[in-house]
């Protein structure tokens, strides 16, 4: 593939600092070189402007929404440029809110996009339902047109993406991080859902292929959002919020490899890696190996 590496050093939508250091951490353990060795043409687009989380008492239900909106616009611009140049974006986040910008940029070029949201959480809270005010728990809500207008109306079209074009894969109810309003929303939503329990019942490969088929039936291109909290906390304690009862690193690698090797794969983003929890860089190295393996 012809890859564009885009770093997004931002924790603006998170609950603490640390994720803004992830792009540098992944570059520091040789991710870009590993992708080149795998035979890909790699163009490094560098990083967007850096932002970090600051507790915002003025807007407690949508913390740092203006900084998040700025990050999203910067991401969208870089992603669109990469696509216009015929490259597949590999985006190094950063907290989950960067997905709003990624999808914004992509749909300007490929309107019939499918979003494979590989994440332990639903991210469907809104400022009205959130218990925390942290925007990385509201990502999909804004993508599908809910939440605050500063983010849901940020793109050229509204909603940025329809529910029918989204698959939740790796949803982890047993972690305890999916809130009751999100559970209620999903009961009537057309967003397709593959929980960790379903994935294990079907088998990882079968579940991943079914998820792809769900999107392929209605979309031209597929973008993969990968939140490292889908990996069990025992193997990825550097997730910003580590989740118990998650998928194993091997299960994640097998699913991601199928997603990336699919005919309609357009690009991928990696989010929620908190480098402050990985002072020696061992987990960053493990994550870089995972990314280079699935893209190989």
N, C-alpha and C positions, 0 to 999 in steps of 0.2 A: 504493500500500500504506500501511498504518498501521504505522510502524516504531518500535521501541524501541531506542534506542542504549544499550548497556551497556558501560562501560569496565572492563577487568580489568588493572590495572597491576601485573602480577606476573611476575617471572622466577624464582620459587621453584623451578620444575622445570627450569630451564635450566642452562647450564654457566658462565654469567657474567652480570654485570649489563647492563642496557640495554633489555631488552624491557619492563620495567615503565614505561618512558617513552613507549612507543608510543601509548597512548590519547591522551595529551596532545599528542603530535606530530601525530596525525591530526586532532584537534580544532583544533589550532593552524593548520593549513593550510585550514580551512574545510569539513571533510567534512560536518558536520551541516548547514551552510547550503546546501551543494551538493545534499544530499538533499531539502531543503525546496524549493529552486528547481526540482528535477525534478518537483515536484507531489505529493510524499508528505506525509502527516501524520507528523511526527516528534516523539516524546516522548523526551527525554533523561533516562535513569534515573541518570545520573552514574556514578561509579566505585565499585567495591568497595574494600575496604581494600587498601593497597599492600603488596607483599612483594617482596623482592629476594633474589637468589641469595647464599647464604653457603656456603662449602665446609664440609661436615659430615663430620668425621673419625669421628664416633660411629656413623654408618650409611653406610659408603662404597658400599654396593650399592643404596641407595635414598635418595639425597641429598634431605634436606629433606622427607621424606614427610609429616610432620605439618603443615608449612606448606602443602604442596600440597593435602592433604586439607581444610584450612580454606578455602583459596581455592575449591576445588571446591564446598564447601557454600554459600559466599557466592554463587557464580555460579548454582548450581542454584536458590537462593531467588529471585534477581532474574529469572531466565529464566521460572520458573514464574509469578511475578507478572505479567510481561509477557504471557504466553500467556493467563492467566486474564482479562486485560483486553482480549483480542482483538488483540494487537499481534504483529508479526513481529520477533523479536529480531535486531539486527545487533550482534554482540559484537566489541569491539575489544580483542584481547589484546596483550601477554601471550604466554607460552610455550604450547606445544601441550597441556600437561596440563589447561588450562582446559576442553578438550573433554570430559573425564570429568564435570565439573560441568554443562556445557551439556546433555549427553545425559541425565544424571540428572534435571535439571529438566524436560526435555521429556517423557520417558517417563512421568512422573507425570500428564501431561495427555494425551499422545498415545502410548499404549503401542505401537502398531504403527508405529514410526518407522524410516525408512531413513536411514542415514548415508552421505553421499557424502564420502569422505575424500580431498580434493584436496591431495596432499602428495607431495613427492619421496621420502619415506621410508615404511617400513612401520610403524615405531613398535611393534614386536611383541616387543622384548626383555623380559626379566623380570629381577628381581634375581639370579636364578641364571645367566642367560646374558649379562648386560650387561658390556661391557668398560669402561664408564665410571661406572656408577651414577647417571647422569643420567636423571631420570624422564620428560623429554619424548621420550625414545626408547622409552618403554614404555607409551604412552597406550592404544593399541588392545588391548594385552595385558590391561590392567586393565579396559577396557570389556567385553571378552568373558569376563572371569572368572578370568584368570590373574594371576600376580604377587603382591604383598603384600596381605594382607587389609584393611589400613587404607584401601586405595583400591579394590580389586575388590569389596569388600562395603560400600562407602560409601552406595550407593543403597538404595531400598526394595525393589528386586528384584535377584536374582542369577541369572545375570549381568545387568549393566545392559542389554546388547544382545547379540543372538545374531550369530554370524558371518554367517549367511545374509542379514542385514539391512544388510550393509556392503559398499561398493564402494571399492576403492583406485583412485584415478584420478591419473595423473601419476607413478606409481612409476618411480623413476630408478635402476636398477641400475648404470648406467655411471658414476654419481657416486662410487661406492665407499663409500657410507655405509650400505648395507644389509648387515647382518652375517650370517654363515653360519647361525646358528640361526634367524634370521628367514626366510631363503631356504628352509631345510628345513621350517619350519612352514607356509609358504605352499604348498608342494608338495601337501599333503594338506588344506589348509583350504578351506572353502566360501566364504571371502571372495572376491568377484569382483575381478579385477585387470586394469587397463588401464595398461600401461607407456607410457613416452614413445615407445618404438619402435612399439607397437601403435597408439597415437594417431596417429602420423604415417603409418603404413601405411593406416589406415582413413580418415584425414582427421579434423580436429578435430571438426567438427560431427557427423559420423557416429558417431565414438567417444563423444562426449558424449551423443548421443541413445540410443545403445546402453546406456550406463551408467545413464541415467534409466530406460529400459525394464526393466533388470534389477531396479531397486528398486521401480518402479511395480507390478510383477507381484505383489509380496508386502507392500507397505507402504501406509499412508494418507498420511503426510507425509514430506517429505525435508528434512533439515538438512545444510547444506554446511559442512564444515570446510575452510578455505583457509589453507594454510601457504605463505608467500611464497617458501620455498626451492624451490618447484616452478618458479619463474621462473629462467631461466639466470643464473648469477652475473654475466655481462657486463651484464645489465640490472637486476639487483637485488642489488648487493653489500652492501646493508644487511640481508639475511637474516641471522639469527643465525649460521647456518652456510651460507654461499653454496655452491650446487651447480653444478658444471659439467655440460654436456650436458642442461640442463633445457629446458623449453618456453620459447618466446619470449613476451614480454609480450602480443603480439597473439594468439598461440594461447591463452594463459591467458584473455584477455578474451573471446574468442569462446566458449570452453567455459563460463566462468562465467556469461556472459549467458544461455546456454541453460539452465543449471541454475536460475538465479534466475527466469527467465521461465516455468519449468515450472508446471503447474497445481497440483502438490503441494508447491511450495516453501514451507517454513515459516520459515526463517531462515538466517543465515550468521555464522560467526566468522572473524576474520582474526588470524593468529598468526605469531610468530617474526620480527617486524620489530624490529630492534635500532636504536633511535634514536641510540645513541652512535656508530653508524657513518654517521650522516647529520646532521652538525652544522649544515649550511646548510638542511636541510629540503627539499631538492630531491626526494629519493626519497619522502619522506612525501607531498609534493604529487602525485607521479606515482601513488602508491598510492591516494590519495584520489580522483584522477581516475578510476582504474580502478574503484574501488568504486562511485562515483556513476554511472559509465557502465553497469555491469552491472545496477544496481538501477533505472536510469531506465525 
